[in-house]
Amino acid sequence: MNIRTISAMQSIVRAIFVFLIGMGWASGAQAQTPIVIKFSHVVAADTPKGKAALRFKELAEKATNGRVRIDVYPDSQLYKDKEELEALQLGAVQMLAPSVAKFGTFGVREFDVFALPYIFPSRDVLNQVTQGPIGRDLLKKLEPKGITGLAFWDNGFKVMSANKPLHRPADFKGLKMRIQASRVLDAQMRALGAIPQAMPFSEVYQALKTGFVDGTENPPSNFKTQLMDDVQNNLTVSNHGYLGYAVIVNKKFWDGLPDDIRTALEGAMQQATLYANEIAQRDNERDLADIQKRGKTKVYQLSAREQLEWRQAMLPVQQQMANSIGPDLIAAINKLAAQASR
């Protein structure tokens, strides 16, 4: 073998060596690059949902040893109410926690059951639905839309507010009341004699301030964190409806994750869900007390007789929406409620 041949072979060996080292460096760099999950939501970071999203971030990053990074975007920083579901389907974000009321207008009518007034007489009945077989079946119905449902997070029961006292159904007559886009909530307000106005959550404060709408419904935590007591001087503790969230991910993204990563994230979500549902009740009780203490908004508790009037005024909404939502689903929840009251 002559010198020229040896030199050529040495060059080839060096080239292979450099290539292998380069591949090793590239693989190492790739292994160190975390999987990024953009988690977008529309409420403030210090609401129950905002806190739960941050807790999930902490738990998920720890459970995956940094192989996953959760970037949380609160307060409609990325997308507003009407935009976020489409953004998830397109893969622009990977995770959301939209209000369950949104899925009815999204084509999954069964989710409208959560918006029915007075369908949940207690938190115990609610938990039996969201944490049991009914809740799991509802989440599965999102899969044909390219969405995987992971969990339900509570935000609590809603109160009514306006710039006039709301003690009886007749007090709503002619009021423009902001709602989420929902046929059920539209029917609810019309049953009270109000004029429903659907609009994104991010626009509500300004609409109340300018008088574009007269009032709205929210859990106390949303009312307080959005400073609505600056623009609403009456609040009625009606607990007439439920506001909760479904934590969802892009199905294609989720199915494409390594099995061990997906398992770790599922465990983190279970822990975050327990946390979310614990703080929702605590924060709403505290925030309602804070609203009352601040004194800008008069807080009114319905009497038993007034509560019955409200129920009777809104009960027809259940019958009105039964065929759309599914009479069997409504009957199953009413059965749980009846069993709980025994």
C-alpha positions in Angstrom: 0.0 0.0 0.0 1.6 3.3 -1.1 1.7 6.5 0.8 -1.0 8.1 -1.3 -3.5 5.3 -0.6 -2.7 5.4 3.2 -3.2 9.1 3.2 -6.6 8.8 1.4 -7.7 6.2 3.9 -6.7 8.3 6.8 -8.7 11.2 5.4 -11.8 9.0 5.0 -11.4 7.7 8.6 -11.0 11.3 9.9 -14.1 12.3 7.9 -16.1 9.4 9.4 -14.9 10.3 12.9 -15.8 13.9 12.5 -19.3 12.9 11.2 -19.9 10.5 14.1 -18.9 13.1 16.6 -21.1 15.7 14.9 -24.0 13.2 15.0 -23.3 12.6 18.7 -23.3 16.3 19.4 -26.5 16.8 17.4 -28.2 14.0 19.2 -27.1 15.3 22.5 -28.4 18.7 21.7 -31.7 17.2 20.5 -32.1 15.2 23.7 -31.6 18.3 25.8 -34.2 20.3 23.9 -37.4 20.1 25.9 -40.8 19.4 24.4 -42.7 22.7 24.6 -46.4 22.8 25.5 -48.1 26.2 25.0 -50.9 26.4 27.6 -53.2 29.4 26.7 -56.2 30.6 28.7 -58.3 33.7 29.0 -58.5 34.6 32.7 -56.1 36.2 35.1 -53.2 34.3 36.5 -54.5 34.6 40.1 -57.8 33.0 39.4 -58.4 29.3 40.3 -57.8 28.3 36.7 -54.7 30.5 36.4 -53.2 29.0 39.6 -54.0 25.5 38.5 -52.3 26.0 35.2 -49.1 27.2 37.0 -49.3 24.2 39.4 -49.6 21.9 36.4 -46.5 23.5 34.9 -44.6 22.9 38.1 -45.7 19.3 38.4 -45.3 18.4 34.8 -41.8 19.8 34.4 -40.7 18.1 37.6 -42.3 14.7 36.6 -40.6 14.8 33.2 -37.2 15.9 34.6 -37.2 18.9 32.4 -38.0 17.0 29.2 -41.2 19.0 28.9 -41.6 22.8 29.3 -45.0 24.3 29.9 -45.3 27.9 28.7 -48.5 29.4 30.3 -50.2 32.4 28.6 -53.0 33.8 30.8 -55.4 36.7 30.2 -56.0 36.2 26.5 -52.3 37.0 25.8 -52.4 34.7 22.8 -56.0 34.1 21.9 -59.4 35.3 22.8 -62.4 33.1 23.6 -63.6 32.7 20.0 -60.1 32.0 18.7 -58.5 29.5 21.0 -60.3 26.3 20.0 -59.4 26.8 16.3 -55.8 27.6 17.4 -55.6 24.3 19.2 -57.0 22.3 16.3 -54.4 24.0 14.0 -51.6 23.2 16.5 -50.7 26.8 17.2 -51.1 26.0 20.9 -51.1 22.5 22.5 -53.2 23.0 25.6 -56.3 25.0 26.7 -58.7 25.0 29.5 -61.8 26.6 27.9 -65.2 26.9 29.7 -67.3 23.9 29.2 -70.0 26.2 27.8 -67.9 26.7 24.7 -68.2 23.1 23.5 -71.9 23.3 22.7 -71.4 26.0 20.1 -68.4 23.9 18.9 -70.7 21.1 17.9 -70.6 18.8 21.0 -74.1 19.6 22.3 -73.9 17.3 25.3 -71.5 19.8 27.0 -74.4 22.2 27.1 -75.7 20.3 30.1 -73.1 22.1 32.3 -74.8 25.4 31.5 -78.3 24.4 32.5 -79.5 26.5 35.4 -79.8 24.7 38.8 -78.8 21.3 37.3 -76.2 20.8 40.1 -77.8 21.3 43.5 -74.4 20.8 45.3 -70.7 20.4 44.7 -71.0 16.7 45.6 -73.3 16.1 42.7 -71.1 18.1 40.4 -68.1 16.1 41.4 -69.9 12.8 40.7 -70.5 14.0 37.2 -67.1 15.6 36.3 -65.0 13.0 38.1 -67.1 9.9 37.2 -68.3 7.9 34.2 -70.5 10.8 32.8 -67.5 13.1 32.7 -65.2 10.6 31.1 -67.8 9.9 28.4 -68.2 13.6 27.7 -64.5 14.1 27.2 -64.3 11.2 24.7 -66.9 13.0 22.6 -64.2 15.6 21.8 -61.9 13.1 20.0 -63.6 13.4 16.6 -62.8 17.1 16.7 -59.1 16.3 17.0 -59.1 17.1 20.7 -58.2 14.9 23.7 -59.9 15.8 27.0 -57.7 15.4 30.1 -59.7 16.7 33.0 -62.4 19.0 34.4 -61.4 21.9 36.5 -63.9 23.8 38.7 -64.3 27.5 38.9 -67.4 27.4 41.0 -71.0 28.4 41.1 -72.1 31.7 39.6 -73.5 34.9 41.0 -75.5 37.6 39.1 -74.4 41.3 39.1 -75.9 44.5 37.7 -76.2 48.2 38.6 -79.5 47.6 40.3 -80.7 45.1 42.9 -81.5 41.6 41.5 -83.8 40.0 44.0 -86.6 38.5 41.9 -86.8 37.3 38.3 -88.9 40.4 37.4 -85.8 42.6 38.3 -84.1 41.3 35.1 -86.7 42.6 32.7 -85.0 44.5 29.9 -81.5 44.3 31.3 -78.7 43.6 28.8 -76.8 40.7 30.4 -73.4 39.5 29.2 -73.1 35.8 28.6 -70.6 33.4 27.1 -71.7 32.3 23.6 -74.1 29.5 24.6 -77.7 28.7 23.5 -78.4 27.5 27.0 -77.2 30.7 28.6 -79.1 32.7 26.0 -82.3 30.8 26.9 -81.6 31.2 30.6 -81.4 35.0 30.4 -84.5 35.2 28.2 -86.4 33.1 30.8 -85.6 35.8 33.3 -86.8 38.5 30.9 -83.3 39.8 30.2 -81.6 40.5 26.8 -78.5 38.2 26.4 -75.3 39.7 25.0 -72.6 37.2 24.0 -69.1 38.6 24.1 -65.5 37.5 24.9 -64.5 37.6 28.5 -61.7 40.0 27.8 -64.2 42.6 26.7 -66.6 42.4 29.6 -65.2 45.0 32.0 -65.2 47.7 29.3 -68.7 46.8 28.2 -69.9 47.1 31.8 -68.0 50.4 32.3 -69.5 52.0 29.2 -73.0 50.6 29.8 -73.0 48.5 26.6 -74.2 45.8 29.0 -76.0 46.2 32.3 -74.8 43.1 34.1 -73.3 39.7 33.9 -72.8 36.3 35.7 -69.5 35.0 37.1 -68.1 33.1 40.0 -66.9 35.5 42.7 -63.2 34.9 41.8 -63.7 36.2 38.2 -65.7 39.1 39.5 -63.0 40.2 41.9 -59.9 39.6 39.7 -61.5 41.6 36.9 -62.3 44.4 39.3 -65.9 44.3 38.4 -66.9 45.9 41.7 -65.7 49.2 40.1 -68.5 48.9 37.5 -71.2 46.8 39.2 -72.8 48.0 42.4 -75.1 45.0 43.1 -74.3 41.3 43.3 -76.8 38.5 44.1 -75.5 35.2 45.5 -77.7 33.0 43.4 -75.5 29.9 42.7 -77.8 29.4 39.8 -75.2 28.0 37.4 -71.8 26.4 37.2 -68.6 27.6 35.5 -66.0 25.0 34.9 -63.3 24.1 32.4 -62.2 21.2 30.4 -58.5 20.8 30.1 -57.8 19.7 26.5 -54.9 19.1 24.2 -54.4 18.7 20.5 -55.0 15.0 19.9 -52.3 14.5 17.2 -49.7 16.2 19.5 -50.7 14.2 22.5 -50.8 10.8 20.7 -47.3 11.6 19.3 -45.7 12.0 22.7 -43.4 9.2 24.0 -45.4 6.9 26.2 -43.4 7.7 29.3 -43.8 11.4 28.8 -47.6 11.1 28.3 -47.9 9.0 31.5 -45.9 11.5 33.5 -48.1 14.3 32.2 -51.3 12.4 33.0 -50.0 12.0 36.6 -49.2 15.7 36.9 -52.7 16.5 35.5 -54.4 14.4 38.1 -52.5 16.2 40.9 -53.2 19.6 39.4 -56.9 18.7 39.1 -57.2 17.9 42.8 -55.5 21.2 43.5 -57.7 23.2 41.1 -60.9 21.9 42.6 -59.8 22.5 46.2 -58.8 26.1 45.6 -61.9 27.0 43.5 -64.2 26.7 46.5 -61.7 28.3 48.9 -61.0 31.2 46.6 -64.6 31.9 45.7 -65.6 32.0 49.4 -62.7 34.3 50.2 -63.2 36.6 47.2 -67.0 37.0 47.9 -66.1 38.0 51.5 -63.5 40.5 50.1 -66.0 42.0 47.7 -68.4 42.5 50.6 -65.7 44.0 52.7 -64.5 46.4 50.1 -68.1 47.8 50.1 -68.2 49.0 46.5 -70.8 46.3 45.6 -73.8 45.4 47.7 -73.9 41.6 48.2 -77.4 40.1 48.5 -78.2 36.6 49.7 -81.5 35.2 48.2 -84.1 34.1 50.7 -85.4 30.5 50.4 -88.6 31.9 48.8 -86.7 34.1 46.3 -84.4 31.1 45.4 -87.5 29.1 44.6 -88.8 31.8 42.4 -85.5 31.9 40.5 -85.6 28.1 40.1 -89.1 28.1 38.8 -88.4 30.9 36.3 -85.4 29.0 34.8 -86.6 25.4 35.1 -88.3 25.5 31.6 -84.7 25.8 30.1 -84.1 22.2 30.9 -87.1 21.1 29.0 -86.4 23.5 26.2 -82.9 22.1 25.7 -83.5 18.4 26.4 -83.7 17.2 22.8 -80.5 19.0 21.9 -78.4 18.0 24.9 -79.9 14.6 25.3 -82.8 13.7 27.6 -81.0 10.7 29.0 -78.0 12.7 30.0 -80.1 15.3 31.8 -82.1 12.5 33.5 -78.9 10.8 34.7 -77.7 14.0 36.4 -81.2 14.6 37.9 -81.1 11.1 39.2 -77.8 11.7 41.0 -79.2 14.9 42.4 -82.3 13.1 43.7 -80.2 10.4 45.3 -78.0 13.0 47.0 -81.0 14.8 48.5 -82.3 11.6 50.2 
